[in-house]
Amino acid sequence: MDAATVECFEANRNRLASLAYRLLGSAADAEDVVQDAFVRWQAADAERIPVPEAWLTKTVTNLSLDRLRSARARRERSVGIWMPEPLLDGDPMLGPADTAEQRESV
């Protein structure tokens, strides 16, 4: 990889990191995404990319969205038997019959 290609990436690094941070909400995850984008930038044919800034922005956006999707999938998996979340008194999700049963149980 030549120096001009690395300089092009480094010139956009702060912008890419802030974009990833806005999407992910975590500085560590944002830095990981920027590093992944750099690896892809190294593998790409820079001469065939007419607008490097757009390519880098799109790559960081896609990597960030992929990371968010995988995080959501990891959070949704259940380990063991599923137990419903407890309901609090005065929960607006309770229906009239449920509220009456709770009053009687007290």
C-alpha positions, 0 to 999 in steps of 0.5 A: 500500500502506498503512502498516498492511500494511507494518507487518504485514509488518515485524512478521513479517520476522525470523520469516520470515527465520529460517524461510527460513534454516532451510530454505535454509541461506543468509542471502543466499537467505533474504533474497531469499525474504523480499523475494520474499514482500514483493513478493507481499504487496504484490500480494495483497489484504490484506483477503481474507487472514484470518490474515496471519501464516499467509499469509506463512509459507506463502508463504515456505515455498513460495518456499524449497522452490521455490528448493531444487528449482531448485537441485537441478535446476541441480546435476544438469545435466551439462555435456559428457560424463558421467564417473563419479566415481573410487572410493577404495581400500577403498570399501564400494561395491566388490564382492568381484570389484572389490576383487580386481581392484584388489589385482591391479592394484597 
